[in-house]
């Protein structure tokens, strides 16, 4: 019996070969064994060919090198800064109050108006104070006339009319006594007449002394009257409330027609050039802060702009609730850009410079509080975890994890990984 066997052998993925075998009826078993061997060899050959083809198709192409822009870390002496926060306050701020009672008749100054020292803010009625001044001046003039004083002439008791009269009487009595005394020696007058003249002399002397004392008392009364004149003039001047210093009217608290008493607040004046910035410095930096140190700070109202000042005051003690030191700096305010109440982020410069390792800010990546740089070694990048310090212009201080002279990548840093090929 003759049968034809047809085998399909896949030699390649895209071809199929057919093999016809005609078995010998006398060698049936051997024929089957040979066909099986041939089929196994063809299958193995096809499988190997397919595997090699897939491997060739899946092999990835080499990645191109990344341009890293390597820059060497440098060591330079840098100025150290203490970071602090605080608020701006006015150099001077006054709650201006009325110093006399009365009704308001004018309010020349308005809120936001710039004023100089002595500028009129509020005016009160002057009818009562003017009358009081006239009365005081009249009393003083009356006493001065009684004492014979004119203008600013100094006081002299001998020039007072009453004193002059008493002095004349005393002089006359003295002359009469001298004459009687000489006649008594000549036994011309009696002892009784002599004693009478002597008594008159003593009386006129006492009258003269009393007149001098009375003149002195009147002069003291004049001084009191003049003091009342001064008070009356001050009361009249106090009817006009004036700015105590140059600044800006922050508030006007009264209006025309209001009646105020002594001590009533009528306006608020603030001086905003210069300003003061009150900073809170942590306890560990207390020893590094001193009067005269420069301060640089920024405010949210002007992003990217830096203002400067100088430390003027350092508190002698710490705030117990914060364990922090209060430092006050004087700040110039050109153009009145800064306003009291602004929140400030400041840096207080320390006097001495210390060495630091610096790299460009573009070389540092910070994620989740961890900072990294990529050190360029030969043709590959090495990831390095570092600790950063302060930022100086466009550079960042590296306090640990990097040495001076090592090169770091500054370009395409976001594309780099540890071991990435760079150029």
Secondary structure, 3 states (H helix, E strand, C coil): CCCEEEEEEEEECCEEEEEEEECCHHHHHHHHHHHHHHHHHHHHHHHHHHHHHHHHHHCCCCCCCECCCCEECEEEEEEEEEEEEEEEEEEEEEEEECCCCEEEEECCCCCCCEECCCCEEEEECCHHHHHHHHHHHHHHHHHHHHCCCCCCCCCCHHHCHHHHHHHHHHHHHHHHHHHHHHHHHCCCCCHHHHHHHHHHHHHHHHHHHHHHHHHHHHHHHHHHHHHHHHHHHHHHHCCEEECCCCEEEEEECCCCCCEECCCCEEEEEEEEEEEEEEEEEEHHHHHHCCCCCEEEEEEHHHCCCCEEEEEEEEEEEEECCCCEEEEEEEECCHHHCCCCCCEEEEEEEEEEEEEEEEEEHHHCEEECCEEEEEEEECCEEEEEEEEEEEEECCEEEEEECCCCCCEECCCCHHHCCCCCEEC
